[in-house]
């Protein structure tokens, strides 16, 4: 974003944050004006998108730590992150529609990622439960083989004594 840095890195122009809507809009507009209301809506969309991104990043990271394969979710998260980043320069248009569209795309991606990871967690739990009968079978068979081994050994020892 070199074109952004040319202004926002110089000339005393602050880096944009959603909080600027609270300050900047009120400099020229009445607190109850449609322009201020639109600014508040833009501010809320930007904050919600950033919060959703941070929450989803944490969910994906935790799933990865749990050993869940999350490559597909990471790719979707990068695309959603691009949408959140694209919202920043669109602030200059003050277009609620354009920012709202990107917000909806991002939120939809965040929800799909969350659902996917929840499904993977449920599948993993189900597989763990499904292993219980297998382990019971292995233990029972090991016990039966141990008993059989002891009998054969006992019979062999009796045969040698005679």
N, C-alpha and C positions, 0 to 999 in steps of 0.2 A: 504494500500500500504506500508506495513512495509518494504518490500524489497527495495522500492524506498527511504524511509527515511534513510535506513542504509547508503546510499551513499550521497543523496542530503541533508541530515541533518548533515553530517559530512564532513571531508576532504576538506573543502573549495569548494565543488561542489555546484554551484548555483542551485536554483530551476529553472526548465526549463520554459521558456516563448518563444513565437514565435519570440521575438526580438533576441534571441540567434542565430538564423539562419543568421541574418545580421552580427553578430560579429564573430561567430565561423567558418563559412564556409570560410570567407575571410582570415582567418589566414593561411590556407593551399592552397586555390584555387584562381585562377585568377577571377576577378569580372565578366567576361563574360563566364566562364566555365560552362559546363553542370551541374556540381555538385552544383555550386552556384545557377543556375537557378532552379534546383530541390529543393534546400533549400528554395528559394523564393516561389516556389509553395506550399511547405509544410507549410511554414509560413502563406501564404494566406488562405489555407484551415483551419488551426487551428484558425486563427483570425475570419474567416467567420463563422465557427461553433460556436465559443464562442459568437459572436455578434448575431447570429441567436437564440441561446439559451436565451440570455438576453432579446432580443426583444420579443420572444414568451412567456417567463415567465411574462413579463410586460403585454402582451395582455391577458393572462389567468387570471392574478391577477385583471386587470381592469374589465374583464367580470364577475368575481366573485363578485366584488364590485357592479356591476350593477344588481346583483341578478340573473345572468344567471347560470344555473346548469352546472358546468364544471368538474365533476368527471372523465368523460371519457377522456377529454382533459388533465387533470392532470396526469392520468395514462400514456397516450401517451407521455407527456412531460417528465416524469421520465425515460421512455425507451430511448427517444432521448438524454436526459441528460447523461444516461449511455454510449451511443455511443460517446458523446463528451468527457466524462472523459476517455474512453478507447483509445481515440486518443493520449493522453499524453504519455503513455508508448510505444505506437507504434512508436513514434518519433525515438526511438533507432534503429529501423530497417531501417529507412530512406526509407521506402517503400511507394512511392507515391500511388501505387495501393491500398494498405491496408488502408491508411489514407483517400484516396479519396472515397473508398467504404463506410467507416463509415460516412464521410462527406455527401455523397449522401443520406444515410439512415436518417441521422439527418435532413438534409434539407427537405427531403420528409415529414418527420414527422412534422416539423415546418409548412410547407405549408398546410398539412392536418388539423392541429390544427387551424391555422388561418382561413381556409375556413369553418371549422365546426363552429367556433365562429361567423364568419360573417353571416353564414346561421341562426344561432340561434338568432342573433340580428335582422335580417330581419324578421324572424318568429314572434319575439316578437313585432316588429313594426306593422306587419300585424294584429296580434291579437288585438293590441291597436286600430287600425283603425276599425277593425271589431266590436269592442265594441260600436262605435259611434251610429249605428242604434239601438242597444239594449238600450242605455241610452236615446236616443230620444223617443223610444217607452215607456220606463218607465216614462219619464217626461210627455209625452202626456197623458198616462193613469192616472197618478197621478192628472194632471190637470182636466181630464174628471171626475174622481171620486170626486174631490173637488167641481166641478160645480154641480154634481149630489147631493152631500151631502148638499150643500147650498140650492138647490131647494127643496129637501125633508124637510129640516129644515124650510124653508120658508112656504111650504105647511102645515107642521105640526103646525106652529105658527098661520097660517090663520085659520085652523080648530079649534083651541082652542079659538080663538077670537069670533067665531060664536056661 
